[in-house]
Amino acid sequence: MKPTSNKALSCAVLGHNYVKVKANLDRTTELRCRHCDIKVTTDVSGNFDHGNLSNKNIQSTLRRLFHLSVQQSKPNFS
């Protein structure tokens, strides 16, 4: 079991207390927990995105590589 600090203990027991920090033009929002200062973003449909990568170019490149690998692994039926 990982040790938790007193700050994050309430988040581990009761859940995070998110506050909206910033609303972006692409209809995503950035949220931050009041207690443990964890950052979370929401996508266009409102789902949480726990991506810790700060550079969006790296994140989009990794997403494209994943989709290409999935596409290559599918069998082609003719």
Steps between C-alpha positions, in 0.01 A plus 500: 500500500632843405538749782276803464556844642247670725407728210411212271340287770163670464517445123581132548206452738234741373607575142638811338343845531549642150484870420491641147827679430474581130256453214666455161368599158483137384226434762734329743544609859786471741414396854716496815434330832484743792673260737774315312550738201466227236420630150237337280359607166168409345454426132223627274247243623577568869711192575802536725841491331770416752782557253805629680679611185520875484600518135194448280716416196649201677157387614347523151800320345470217751128475426566477124767235553260295709229520234749400231614198703138393555431544129802287406405220740152452347483212252402596146231278350467511123 
